[in-house]
Amino acid sequence: TLVENDETALRAAYRNVEDDRAAFVCADVRTWRPDQPVDHVVTNPPFHSGRASDPELGRAFILAAADMLKPKGQLWLVANRHLPYESTLEDAFRNVQTLTPNPSFKLFHATSPKPRRKG
């Protein structure tokens, strides 16, 4: 399932993904949830609100991913190097690895989301 809040981007994904198993949902991933928990979430979360940098958007994506995943689920996340997502990942997942030493971006692999209290 591909979830995208921007209809133009969702249409582009639809044109580019040639897999009959793919489903496309126009929704805000911070509030959308799948019918059943999932095995994997792959994301490159936005970090701008308008023109201003807003790392809280990415943090919200991380927490939403943790809520969507099965107990042994996996998150794959790419982010610009300057974004401070490490502590949110550590708070939300039992295992977190940074997989790429790159001057421009970071690739995280996080597994086994920690249960969170709702409300």
Beta strands, then each sheet from edge to edge (+ up, - down):
strand 1: 2-4
strand 2: 24-26
strand 3: 38-43
strand 4: 48-49
strand 5: 52-53
strand 6: 69-80
strand 7: 93-98
strand 8: 105-113
sheet 1: 1+ 2+
sheet 2: 3+ 6+ 8- 7+
sheet 3: 4+ 5-
end
